[in-house]
Amino acid sequence: MASVNELRKHVFDHALDLAAITGMLAPIVEVEVPPGVAAEFHPVTFFRRQLMLSFVLVVTRMLGDSPDGKTGTTASIKALLLSAAEAGRISQEFCASYLQAEH
């Protein structure tokens, strides 16, 4: 299993990536483009918008994913909490209360 510091670094990196991409995506998403004309009217903007939206979905999915991945520990919020509780950095009660609130 990955260490608490490794998981924390990856989770924070994902969160910062998400914040950065959201900041770049906001102006593109807020621009009103007529339906059916998006790809023809602004092809680069359309492509960039679709690419960034897919990135937002991937990062959001990773942060909320199960801690047990196929190739090891997934750097998710849940994995970070479980690892921190196991290492004694947070209480088991805090970890359990978060996991209960999640469901």
C-alpha positions, 0 to 999 in steps of 0.5 A: 500500500502507498504511504500517506504522503504519497497518497496525499501528494497525488490527491492534492495534485488531482485537486489542483489539476481540477481547480486549474482546469475548471478555471480555464474551462469556465470562460469556454463553457459560459460562451453561448454557442448555437446548437449544431454549429459548435464544431463548425463555428469554433472548431478549436474551442469546441475541441478544447471544451470537450477535452477539458470536460473529459479531463474534469470527469476523469479527475473527479472519478479518480478522487471518488474512486475505490482505494483498491485499484487493479494495479495497486492503491488508487489515489482517492480521498477515501484511500488517503483517509484510510491510510491516514487513519491506519498510520494514526494521523487521524482518528478512526472515528473521523475516518468512519464518520466521513465514510458514513457521510459518503453513503 
